[in-house]
């Protein structure tokens, strides 16, 4: 299902906020509050495939904020695993205290609403809802979660 130009699906889920607070009712539209948003997905925490991308988003977080762009990440792990990963130093396999929200999608409902797949998560995905909350870009991806 192609979502480009369609309304961005809303969701409410548990998350770790950029300040380290764990919340059970993170709401996408309330959090982004009409801002353009980079919403990205990755398969799992503590893997070797995605940490560099998550760290790169964090390093540029202030640049996004200066431009009025919110950053939100989503994966299949729980908010507790997200919290452990962000509290693990980069040199020990973690991502450090990233400044954006990390949302838990254990049941994969958010992924299914935003990124229809053939039933198997194939790679990280990035979406760019504009200020009118419509999809502006959605990549095609071919690599598996293991990078093959």
N, CA and C atoms as a LAMMPS dump frame, in Angstrom:
ITEM: TIMESTEP
0
ITEM: NUMBER OF ATOMS
444
ITEM: BOX BOUNDS ff ff ff
-5.0000000000000000e+02 5.0000000000000000e+02
-5.0000000000000000e+02 5.0000000000000000e+02
-5.0000000000000000e+02 5.0000000000000000e+02
ITEM: ATOMS id mol type element x y z
1 1 1 N 0.842 -1.178 0
2 1 2 C 0 0 0
3 1 3 C 0.885 1.238 0
4 2 1 N 0.729 2.075 -0.975
5 2 2 C 1.513 3.294 -1.076
6 2 3 C 0.839 4.379 -0.247
7 3 1 N 1.612 5.013 0.626
8 3 2 C 1.063 6.028 1.515
9 3 3 C 1.466 7.446 1.132
10 4 1 N 2.301 7.6 0.108
11 4 2 C 2.743 8.934 -0.28
12 4 3 C 1.516 9.762 -0.635
13 5 1 N 1.436 10.955 -0.11
14 5 2 C 0.369 11.959 -0.224
15 5 3 C -0.874 11.627 0.603
16 6 1 N -0.918 10.491 1.26
17 6 2 C -2.064 10.145 2.105
18 6 3 C -1.809 10.626 3.533
19 7 1 N -2.883 10.779 4.32
20 7 2 C -2.684 11.194 5.72
21 7 3 C -1.79 10.218 6.475
22 8 1 N -0.924 10.765 7.289
23 8 2 C -0.011 9.947 8.091
24 8 3 C -0.797 9.229 9.181
25 9 1 N -0.63 7.913 9.325
26 9 2 C -1.338 7.189 10.386
27 9 3 C -0.887 7.65 11.776
28 10 1 N -1.838 7.879 12.646
29 10 2 C -1.528 8.234 14.026
30 10 3 C -1.326 6.951 14.824
31 11 1 N -0.631 7.046 15.943
32 11 2 C -0.479 5.9 16.833
33 11 3 C -0.192 6.381 18.248
34 12 1 N -0.53 5.532 19.195
35 12 2 C -0.205 5.745 20.602
36 12 3 C 0.451 4.472 21.102
37 13 1 N 1.609 4.603 21.738
38 13 2 C 2.361 3.432 22.196
39 13 3 C 3.315 3.848 23.306
40 14 1 N 3.888 2.864 23.962
41 14 2 C 4.925 3.13 24.964
42 14 3 C 6.183 3.621 24.256
43 15 1 N 6.956 4.453 24.955
44 15 2 C 8.165 5.01 24.352
45 15 3 C 9.126 5.482 25.43
46 16 1 N 10.373 5.661 25.013
47 16 2 C 11.366 6.353 25.827
48 16 3 C 11.561 7.71 25.166
49 17 1 N 11.313 8.77 25.897
50 17 2 C 11.482 10.117 25.361
51 17 3 C 12.957 10.49 25.332
52 18 1 N 13.266 11.573 24.641
53 18 2 C 14.639 12.018 24.528
54 18 3 C 15.293 12.384 25.845
55 19 1 N 14.493 12.684 26.857
56 19 2 C 15.043 13.003 28.181
57 19 3 C 15.206 11.761 29.053
58 20 1 N 14.896 10.581 28.497
59 20 2 C 15.046 9.329 29.228
60 20 3 C 13.799 8.868 29.953
61 21 1 N 12.75 9.688 29.944
62 21 2 C 11.502 9.305 30.616
63 21 3 C 10.779 8.22 29.816
64 22 1 N 10.314 7.191 30.505
65 22 2 C 9.518 6.142 29.874
66 22 3 C 8.05 6.507 30.045
67 23 1 N 7.316 6.535 28.934
68 23 2 C 5.884 6.839 28.966
69 23 3 C 5.118 5.693 28.314
70 24 1 N 3.92 5.468 28.775
71 24 2 C 3.089 4.39 28.231
72 24 3 C 2.149 4.874 27.139
73 25 1 N 2 6.193 26.98
74 25 2 C 1.001 6.724 26.054
75 25 3 C 1.567 7.805 25.132
76 26 1 N 2.698 7.534 24.517
77 26 2 C 3.269 8.453 23.531
78 26 3 C 2.318 8.498 22.336
79 27 1 N 1.874 9.695 21.959
80 27 2 C 1.001 9.836 20.789
81 27 3 C 1.743 10.593 19.703
82 28 1 N 1.814 9.997 18.53
83 28 2 C 2.589 10.555 17.426
84 28 3 C 2.137 11.968 17.061
85 29 1 N 0.848 12.159 16.802
86 29 2 C 0.385 13.473 16.351
87 29 3 C 0.505 14.531 17.441
88 30 1 N 0.277 14.162 18.69
89 30 2 C 0.461 15.131 19.775
90 30 3 C 1.931 15.507 19.917
91 31 1 N 2.813 14.521 19.801
92 31 2 C 4.247 14.771 19.963
93 31 3 C 4.792 15.641 18.833
94 32 1 N 4.381 15.355 17.61
95 32 2 C 4.911 16.103 16.469
96 32 3 C 4.199 17.44 16.293
97 33 1 N 2.979 17.554 16.798
98 33 2 C 2.262 18.826 16.868
99 33 3 C 2.283 19.611 15.555
100 34 1 N 2.012 18.937 14.447
101 34 2 C 1.941 19.606 13.156
102 34 3 C 3.272 19.893 12.496
103 35 1 N 4.379 19.474 13.109
104 35 2 C 5.703 19.706 12.517
105 35 3 C 5.981 18.692 11.411
106 36 1 N 6.83 19.089 10.483
107 36 2 C 7.387 18.097 9.569
108 36 3 C 8.158 17.114 10.438
109 37 1 N 8.201 15.854 10.038
110 37 2 C 8.771 14.819 10.9
111 37 3 C 9.579 13.819 10.099
112 38 1 N 10.698 13.395 10.675
113 38 2 C 11.411 12.222 10.185
114 38 3 C 10.986 11.088 11.107
115 39 1 N 10.237 10.143 10.565
116 39 2 C 9.839 8.954 11.311
117 39 3 C 10.605 7.8 10.703
118 40 1 N 11.399 7.11 11.527
119 40 2 C 12.184 6.007 10.976
120 40 3 C 11.973 4.752 11.795
121 41 1 N 12.142 3.625 11.127
122 41 2 C 11.947 2.309 11.729
123 41 3 C 13.244 1.527 11.628
124 42 1 N 13.509 0.716 12.627
125 42 2 C 14.608 -0.242 12.565
126 42 3 C 14.103 -1.523 13.2
127 43 1 N 14.677 -2.671 12.852
128 43 2 C 14.126 -3.949 13.314
129 43 3 C 14.252 -4.184 14.817
130 44 1 N 15.45 -4.102 15.361
131 44 2 C 15.662 -4.453 16.764
132 44 3 C 16.829 -3.673 17.341
133 45 1 N 16.799 -3.485 18.649
134 45 2 C 17.908 -2.858 19.363
135 45 3 C 19.038 -3.874 19.544
136 46 1 N 20.204 -3.372 19.876
137 46 2 C 21.391 -4.191 20.134
138 46 3 C 21.772 -5.062 18.934
139 47 1 N 21.52 -4.57 17.716
140 47 2 C 21.968 -5.272 16.515
141 47 3 C 23.121 -4.493 15.907
142 48 1 N 23.834 -5.123 15.004
143 48 2 C 24.981 -4.465 14.381
144 48 3 C 24.597 -3.682 13.134
145 49 1 N 23.367 -3.801 12.664
146 49 2 C 22.978 -3.199 11.39
147 49 3 C 22.652 -1.716 11.514
148 50 1 N 21.883 -1.318 12.504
149 50 2 C 21.293 0.019 12.529
150 50 3 C 21.897 1.061 13.468
151 51 1 N 22.794 0.719 14.387
152 51 2 C 23.236 1.744 15.347
153 51 3 C 23.815 2.991 14.701
154 52 1 N 24.534 2.851 13.609
155 52 2 C 25.153 4.032 13
156 52 3 C 24.099 5.022 12.518
157 53 1 N 22.98 4.53 11.979
158 53 2 C 21.92 5.423 11.532
159 53 3 C 21.255 6.126 12.716
160 54 1 N 21.009 5.393 13.799
161 54 2 C 20.371 5.994 14.97
162 54 3 C 21.268 7.045 15.602
163 55 1 N 22.552 6.761 15.662
164 55 2 C 23.512 7.72 16.21
165 55 3 C 23.609 8.944 15.301
166 56 1 N 23.566 8.74 13.986
167 56 2 C 23.624 9.861 13.041
168 56 3 C 22.408 10.778 13.192
169 57 1 N 21.211 10.201 13.369
170 57 2 C 20.031 11.034 13.61
171 57 3 C 20.216 11.856 14.881
172 58 1 N 20.791 11.256 15.917
173 58 2 C 21.01 11.974 17.168
174 58 3 C 22.014 13.11 16.992
175 59 1 N 23.08 12.858 16.251
176 59 2 C 24.101 13.898 16.047
177 59 3 C 23.537 15.106 15.306
178 60 1 N 22.497 14.9 14.521
179 60 2 C 21.906 15.997 13.751
180 60 3 C 20.568 16.468 14.33
181 61 1 N 20.246 15.979 15.504
182 61 2 C 18.954 16.295 16.111
183 61 3 C 18.731 17.802 16.233
184 62 1 N 19.718 18.545 16.709
185 62 2 C 19.557 19.999 16.859
186 62 3 C 19.325 20.673 15.512
187 63 1 N 19.992 20.182 14.453
188 63 2 C 19.765 20.74 13.116
189 63 3 C 18.315 20.542 12.693
190 64 1 N 17.783 19.351 12.933
191 64 2 C 16.377 19.094 12.62
192 64 3 C 15.481 20.049 13.403
193 65 1 N 15.743 20.196 14.701
194 65 2 C 14.923 21.052 15.552
195 65 3 C 14.955 22.509 15.077
196 66 1 N 16.127 23.004 14.683
197 66 2 C 16.243 24.38 14.195
198 66 3 C 15.389 24.61 12.96
199 67 1 N 15.171 23.562 12.194
200 67 2 C 14.363 23.653 10.979
201 67 3 C 12.889 23.31 11.239
202 68 1 N 12.54 23.106 12.498
203 68 2 C 11.159 22.784 12.838
204 68 3 C 10.756 21.368 12.49
205 69 1 N 11.732 20.462 12.464
206 69 2 C 11.481 19.065 12.11
207 69 3 C 11.652 18.19 13.347
208 70 1 N 10.662 17.356 13.611
209 70 2 C 10.723 16.42 14.732
210 70 3 C 11.321 15.103 14.243
211 71 1 N 11.936 14.358 15.155
212 71 2 C 12.531 13.052 14.846
213 71 3 C 11.938 12.027 15.811
214 72 1 N 11.456 10.91 15.258
215 72 2 C 10.865 9.836 16.06
216 72 3 C 11.319 8.511 15.468
217 73 1 N 11.77 7.593 16.331
218 73 2 C 12.18 6.263 15.889
219 73 3 C 11.266 5.192 16.457
220 74 1 N 11.08 4.109 15.702
221 74 2 C 10.195 3.012 16.106
222 74 3 C 10.877 1.681 15.817
223 75 1 N 10.811 0.752 16.777
224 75 2 C 11.249 -0.625 16.506
225 75 3 C 10.384 -1.603 17.274
226 76 1 N 10.628 -2.883 17.057
227 76 2 C 9.815 -3.948 17.643
228 76 3 C 10.139 -4.227 19.096
229 77 1 N 11.202 -3.65 19.614
230 77 2 C 11.57 -3.894 21.003
231 77 3 C 10.707 -3.071 21.95
232 78 1 N 10.703 -3.472 23.217
233 78 2 C 9.926 -2.762 24.234
234 78 3 C 10.618 -1.46 24.623
235 79 1 N 9.871 -0.626 25.318
236 79 2 C 10.439 0.619 25.828
237 79 3 C 11.576 0.348 26.805
238 80 1 N 11.539 -0.796 27.473
239 80 2 C 12.586 -1.139 28.437
240 80 3 C 13.886 -1.531 27.729
241 81 1 N 13.764 -2.236 26.623
242 81 2 C 14.952 -2.573 25.827
243 81 3 C 15.511 -1.299 25.194
244 82 1 N 14.627 -0.428 24.68
245 82 2 C 15.082 0.865 24.144
246 82 3 C 15.872 1.629 25.209
247 83 1 N 15.342 1.659 26.413
248 83 2 C 15.99 2.387 27.497
249 83 3 C 17.362 1.796 27.819
250 84 1 N 17.448 0.476 27.843
251 84 2 C 18.741 -0.175 28.094
252 84 3 C 19.733 0.164 26.99
253 85 1 N 19.29 0.171 25.724
254 85 2 C 20.184 0.448 24.595
255 85 3 C 20.671 1.89 24.64
256 86 1 N 19.779 2.832 24.942
257 86 2 C 20.191 4.243 24.984
258 86 3 C 21.034 4.541 26.219
259 87 1 N 20.965 3.683 27.24
260 87 2 C 21.796 3.856 28.433
261 87 3 C 23.092 3.056 28.373
262 88 1 N 23.33 2.398 27.25
263 88 2 C 24.575 1.665 27.038
264 88 3 C 25.496 2.541 26.192
265 89 1 N 26.717 2.787 26.649
266 89 2 C 27.644 3.613 25.871
267 89 3 C 27.916 3.012 24.485
268 90 1 N 28.168 3.889 23.536
269 90 2 C 28.434 3.466 22.158
270 90 3 C 29.577 2.46 22.108
271 91 1 N 30.633 2.698 22.886
272 91 2 C 31.794 1.8 22.861
273 91 3 C 31.472 0.409 23.418
274 92 1 N 30.308 0.269 24.062
275 92 2 C 29.882 -1.033 24.593
276 92 3 C 28.701 -1.615 23.819
277 93 1 N 28.455 -1.108 22.609
278 93 2 C 27.384 -1.646 21.769
279 93 3 C 26.056 -0.935 21.886
280 94 1 N 26.025 0.172 22.621
281 94 2 C 24.795 0.938 22.748
282 94 3 C 24.76 2.093 21.77
283 95 1 N 23.762 2.947 21.936
284 95 2 C 23.655 4.129 21.078
285 95 3 C 23.794 5.421 21.879
286 96 1 N 23.931 5.301 23.181
287 96 2 C 24.033 6.491 24.011
288 96 3 C 22.674 7.148 24.206
289 97 1 N 22.654 8.235 24.937
290 97 2 C 21.411 8.929 25.301
291 97 3 C 20.908 9.785 24.146
292 98 1 N 20.3 9.149 23.152
293 98 2 C 19.775 9.88 21.994
294 98 3 C 18.679 10.839 22.439
295 99 1 N 18.513 11.92 21.69
296 99 2 C 17.613 13.002 22.09
297 99 3 C 16.196 12.866 21.549
298 100 1 N 15.941 11.92 20.691
299 100 2 C 14.609 11.742 20.105
300 100 3 C 13.872 10.599 20.798
301 101 1 N 12.568 10.541 20.584
302 101 2 C 11.736 9.484 21.169
303 101 3 C 11.969 8.163 20.44
304 102 1 N 12.03 7.089 21.236
305 102 2 C 12.152 5.723 20.71
306 102 3 C 10.874 4.981 21.102
307 103 1 N 10.064 4.644 20.108
308 103 2 C 8.741 4.072 20.338
309 103 3 C 8.792 2.55 20.26
310 104 1 N 8.056 1.892 21.153
311 104 2 C 7.963 0.429 21.184
312 104 3 C 6.797 -0.033 20.306
313 105 1 N 7.075 -0.966 19.414
314 105 2 C 6.044 -1.51 18.514
315 105 3 C 6.091 -3.034 18.577
316 106 1 N 5.91 -3.577 19.765
317 106 2 C 6.059 -5.013 19.992
318 106 3 C 5.124 -5.829 19.108
319 107 1 N 3.904 -5.366 18.921
320 107 2 C 2.927 -6.103 18.106
321 107 3 C 3.038 -5.784 16.616
322 108 1 N 3.942 -4.889 16.259
323 108 2 C 4.193 -4.484 14.869
324 108 3 C 2.994 -3.797 14.216
325 109 1 N 2.141 -3.233 15.018
326 109 2 C 0.965 -2.541 14.488
327 109 3 C 1.327 -1.212 13.83
328 110 1 N 2.288 -0.507 14.4
329 110 2 C 2.709 0.771 13.815
330 110 3 C 3.38 0.512 12.478
331 111 1 N 4.268 -0.472 12.459
332 111 2 C 4.941 -0.826 11.208
333 111 3 C 3.926 -1.184 10.133
334 112 1 N 2.933 -1.96 10.479
335 112 2 C 1.927 -2.361 9.49
336 112 3 C 1.126 -1.169 8.984
337 113 1 N 0.854 -0.204 9.848
338 113 2 C 0.104 0.98 9.426
339 113 3 C 0.93 1.877 8.507
340 114 1 N 2.235 1.933 8.758
341 114 2 C 3.101 2.842 8.006
342 114 3 C 3.834 2.179 6.856
343 115 1 N 4.157 0.933 7.001
344 115 2 C 5.069 0.3 6.05
345 115 3 C 4.631 -1.132 5.823
346 116 1 N 3.804 -1.328 4.852
347 116 2 C 3.281 -2.663 4.561
348 116 3 C 4.393 -3.53 3.998
349 117 1 N 4.524 -4.712 4.572
350 117 2 C 5.53 -5.653 4.09
351 117 3 C 4.866 -6.98 3.806
352 118 1 N 5.628 -7.91 3.308
353 118 2 C 5.098 -9.234 3.006
354 118 3 C 5.074 -10.11 4.249
355 119 1 N 5.106 -9.508 5.425
356 119 2 C 5.051 -10.275 6.655
357 119 3 C 6.39 -10.402 7.344
358 120 1 N 7.465 -10.007 6.687
359 120 2 C 8.797 -10.084 7.283
360 120 3 C 9.453 -8.721 7.179
361 121 1 N 9.981 -8.248 8.28
362 121 2 C 10.679 -6.959 8.266
363 121 3 C 11.942 -7.109 7.455
364 122 1 N 12.131 -6.274 6.469
365 122 2 C 13.249 -6.406 5.556
366 122 3 C 14.361 -5.397 5.801
367 123 1 N 14.071 -4.242 6.339
368 123 2 C 15.125 -3.244 6.533
369 123 3 C 14.583 -2.054 7.299
370 124 1 N 15.459 -1.12 7.542
371 124 2 C 15.017 0.139 8.132
372 124 3 C 14.239 0.915 7.075
373 125 1 N 13.332 1.76 7.509
374 125 2 C 12.545 2.565 6.58
375 125 3 C 12.417 3.972 7.143
376 126 1 N 12.345 4.944 6.259
377 126 2 C 12.229 6.34 6.662
378 126 3 C 11.015 6.945 5.994
379 127 1 N 10.279 7.74 6.748
380 127 2 C 9.111 8.429 6.221
381 127 3 C 9.2 9.887 6.617
382 128 1 N 8.638 10.748 5.785
383 128 2 C 8.742 12.179 6.002
384 128 3 C 7.373 12.838 5.913
385 129 1 N 6.543 12.683 6.941
386 129 2 C 5.259 13.382 6.906
387 129 3 C 5.504 14.887 6.928
388 130 1 N 4.814 15.611 6.06
389 130 2 C 4.993 17.063 6.028
390 130 3 C 4.131 17.724 7.102
391 131 1 N 4.115 19.025 7.109
392 131 2 C 3.381 19.754 8.141
393 131 3 C 1.872 19.528 8.061
394 132 1 N 1.385 19.063 6.928
395 132 2 C -0.036 18.725 6.808
396 132 3 C -0.26 17.253 7.139
397 133 1 N 0.772 16.604 7.661
398 133 2 C 0.728 15.204 8.07
399 133 3 C 0.405 14.281 6.902
400 134 1 N 1.034 14.545 5.788
401 134 2 C 0.907 13.668 4.633
402 134 3 C 2.287 13.109 4.321
403 135 1 N 2.308 11.879 3.857
404 135 2 C 3.578 11.261 3.482
405 135 3 C 4.169 12.008 2.301
406 136 1 N 5.45 12.27 2.36
407 136 2 C 6.131 12.931 1.255
408 136 3 C 7.133 12.016 0.587
409 137 1 N 7.646 11.037 1.297
410 137 2 C 8.634 10.141 0.703
411 137 3 C 8.617 8.826 1.456
412 138 1 N 8.865 7.775 0.729
413 138 2 C 8.907 6.451 1.332
414 138 3 C 9.832 5.602 0.481
415 139 1 N 10.889 5.047 1.058
416 139 2 C 11.859 4.317 0.251
417 139 3 C 11.431 2.89 -0.022
418 140 1 N 12.003 2.309 -1.05
419 140 2 C 11.913 0.871 -1.234
420 140 3 C 13.197 0.293 -0.68
421 141 1 N 13.155 -0.847 -0.072
422 141 2 C 14.365 -1.437 0.479
423 141 3 C 14.413 -2.909 0.164
424 142 1 N 15.595 -3.398 0.041
425 142 2 C 15.757 -4.793 -0.313
426 142 3 C 16.571 -5.588 0.683
427 143 1 N 17.423 -4.946 1.463
428 143 2 C 18.278 -5.724 2.359
429 143 3 C 17.466 -6.284 3.525
430 144 1 N 17.901 -7.373 4.069
431 144 2 C 17.216 -7.956 5.221
432 144 3 C 17.699 -7.282 6.49
433 145 1 N 17.086 -7.624 7.599
434 145 2 C 17.497 -7.057 8.883
435 145 3 C 18.93 -7.424 9.215
436 146 1 N 19.428 -8.494 8.642
437 146 2 C 20.812 -8.902 8.884
438 146 3 C 21.762 -8.273 7.886
439 147 1 N 21.243 -7.452 6.997
440 147 2 C 22.097 -6.751 6.045
441 147 3 C 22.427 -7.554 4.811
442 148 1 N 21.823 -8.716 4.636
443 148 2 C 22.144 -9.522 3.454
444 148 3 C 21.202 -9.233 2.32
